[in-house]
Amino acid sequence: MEQARTFFVTGGAGFIGSCFVRLVLAEMPAARVVNFDALTYAGNLDNLEGVEEARHRFVRGDVCDPEAVLSSLDGGTDFLVNFAAESHVDRSIHSAAEFVRTNVLGTQVLLDAARAREVGRFVQVSTDEVMGSLPERDDAFFDEESPFAPNSPYAASKAAAEHLARAAHHTHQMDVVTTRCGNNYGPRQFPEKFLPLLLANARGDEPVPVYGDGRNVRDWIYVEDHCRAVLAAALKGKAGEAYNVGARNARQNIEVAESVLDLLGKPRGLLKFVKDRPGHDRRYAIDPAKAERELGWRPRESWESGLRKTIRWYEENGEWVERARSGAYRDYYRKQYGE
Ligand SMILES: NC(=O)c1ccc[n+]([C@@H]2O[C@H](COP(=O)([O-])OP(=O)(O)OC[C@H]3O[C@@H](n4cnc5c(N)ncnc54)[C@H](O)[C@@H]3O)[C@@H](O)[C@H]2O)c1
């Protein structure tokens, strides 16, 4: 019989965290999840609609608040998986303070709490962006030995968080595992991000904005494949190790936009080049060989199948999009839980 594992997931009302919560509950019938999320602009309880209530407990709380974290973290929890973050690079360019608070301070609060409660393993969900930008050559990839060179305040705050997690392993012998992933796409991504924005605009025959010359390269992965890798790292990873997670799917932004327009049957004339983001990294591409070898993980979706699933989900969930765009999901929270 499967062991009854307990998870404390932070940021589980967000895009990736909510997918992870669903995955754990679906794949591990005896698992229980405490989902700890502050419900910032990006946290959306609509993302948890239909999640089994008996094995899932939602707690609204801030990862920077040690008392709130400690009071919901049970002693002997098997896994603390840290997704909670300020995650939008563009927002970090306008104002970095919240990124430092949540991503850096919040991670340390969680590490301290995990140590105090003797959590079995701490999983830090990180990003390929900590490694900066690669040269524009098809044979350059990030591997686990690539040096850190974060270029945006977002990436710098995630790099700092990784360093703190690494230090907790080295200094306190905590069991820490880190995953570093590229650009996720899939259901329930906040509408201001590149792919949902592209889909929404293309469907409405509105111009599709692409930064600069559109030649920036990102490595795209279907969100559930990322979550499967995080779960594999939790269950099979080696303490103190980092795993790069990618689907060998590096593409120029313009190619991504064209794929979406083609699948929707929309003209490429909708593409509109806009002023580039300051300091925009040119190329990310991930070598996932270590995760494939050591975690036995492989992505299940191809670019085409993942994109089709994503498009279908957004087509069938127009109400989710409208509510997310208008912030209406907050009314639900107010009704359900009060201020
Ligand atoms: N989106 C990507 O492509 C991508 C790629 C690699 C890694 N990541 C990492 O994965 C994680 C999740 O990303 P996402 O895209 O789902 O982000 P998201 O912005 O959709 O969700 C973040 C969640 O964290 C919660 N949160 C924010 N501040 C909090 C706080 N102080 N206390 C408690 N909860 C808080 C929000 O309410 C939200 O539910 C992040 O750590 C991000 O750095 C994301």
The ligand as a Tripos MOL2 file, in Angstrom:
@<TRIPOS>MOLECULE
LIG
   44    48     1     0     0
SMALL
NO_CHARGES

@<TRIPOS>ATOM
      1 N1          5.9750   30.4550  -14.7880 N.am      1 LIG1
      2 C1          7.1110   29.9110  -15.2200 C.2       1 LIG1
      3 O1          7.2850   29.7480  -16.4240 O.2       1 LIG1
      4 C2          8.1600   29.4530  -14.2310 C.ar      1 LIG1
      5 C3          9.3190   28.8330  -14.7090 C.ar      1 LIG1
      6 C4         10.2750   28.3630  -13.8060 C.ar      1 LIG1
      7 C5         10.0650   28.5100  -12.4520 C.ar      1 LIG1
      8 N2          8.9470   29.1350  -12.0100 N.ar      1 LIG1
      9 C6          8.7520   29.2480  -10.5480 C.3       1 LIG1
     10 O2          7.6050   28.4880  -10.2150 O.3       1 LIG1
     11 C7          6.9220   29.0970   -9.1160 C.3       1 LIG1
     12 C8          5.4640   29.3180   -9.4620 C.3       1 LIG1
     13 O3          5.3600   30.1520  -10.6180 O.3       1 LIG1
     14 P1          3.9450   30.5500  -11.2280 P.3       1 LIG1
     15 O4          4.1570   30.9040  -12.6410 O.co2     1 LIG1
     16 O5          2.9370   29.5240  -10.8680 O.co2     1 LIG1
     17 O6          3.6690   31.8820  -10.4140 O.3       1 LIG1
     18 P2          2.2970   32.6090  -10.0870 P.3       1 LIG1
     19 O7          2.6600   34.0600   -9.9960 O.co2     1 LIG1
     20 O8          1.2060   32.1610  -11.0020 O.co2     1 LIG1
     21 O9          1.9050   32.0660   -8.6240 O.3       1 LIG1
     22 C9          2.5950   32.4370   -7.4720 C.3       1 LIG1
     23 C10         1.7290   32.0510   -6.2920 C.3       1 LIG1
     24 O10         2.4500   32.4080   -5.0910 O.3       1 LIG1
     25 C11         1.5690   33.0890   -4.2220 C.3       1 LIG1
     26 N3          2.3430   34.0300   -3.3960 N.ar      1 LIG1
     27 C12         2.9850   35.1480   -3.8190 C.ar      1 LIG1
     28 N4          3.5380   35.7760   -2.7650 N.ar      1 LIG1
     29 C13         3.2670   35.0250   -1.6720 C.ar      1 LIG1
     30 C14         3.5840   35.1400   -0.2950 C.ar      1 LIG1
     31 N5          4.2840   36.1900    0.1760 N.pl3     1 LIG1
     32 N6          3.1600   34.1780    0.5510 N.ar      1 LIG1
     33 C15         2.4230   33.1280    0.1000 C.ar      1 LIG1
     34 N7          2.0850   32.9700   -1.1870 N.ar      1 LIG1
     35 C16         2.5050   33.9090   -2.0740 C.ar      1 LIG1
     36 C17         0.5810   33.8200   -5.1300 C.3       1 LIG1
     37 O11        -0.6170   34.1490   -4.4460 O.3       1 LIG1
     38 C18         0.3860   32.8000   -6.2360 C.3       1 LIG1
     39 O12        -0.6550   31.8990   -5.9350 O.3       1 LIG1
     40 C19         7.6770   30.3860   -8.8060 C.3       1 LIG1
     41 O13         8.5460   30.1200   -7.7260 O.3       1 LIG1
     42 C20         8.4680   30.6670  -10.0710 C.3       1 LIG1
     43 O14         9.6560   31.3670   -9.7860 O.3       1 LIG1
     44 C21         7.9840   29.6080  -12.8640 C.ar      1 LIG1
@<TRIPOS>BOND
     1     1     2 1
     2     2     3 2
     3     2     4 1
     4     4     5 ar
     5     4    44 ar
     6     5     6 ar
     7     6     7 ar
     8     7     8 ar
     9     8     9 1
    10     8    44 ar
    11     9    10 1
    12     9    42 1
    13    10    11 1
    14    11    12 1
    15    11    40 1
    16    12    13 1
    17    13    14 1
    18    14    15 2
    19    14    16 1
    20    14    17 1
    21    17    18 1
    22    18    19 2
    23    18    20 1
    24    18    21 1
    25    21    22 1
    26    22    23 1
    27    23    24 1
    28    23    38 1
    29    24    25 1
    30    25    26 1
    31    25    36 1
    32    26    27 ar
    33    26    35 ar
    34    27    28 ar
    35    28    29 ar
    36    29    30 ar
    37    29    35 ar
    38    30    31 1
    39    30    32 ar
    40    32    33 ar
    41    33    34 ar
    42    34    35 ar
    43    36    37 1
    44    36    38 1
    45    38    39 1
    46    40    41 1
    47    40    42 1
    48    42    43 1
@<TRIPOS>SUBSTRUCTURE
     1 LIG1         1 GROUP 0 **** ****
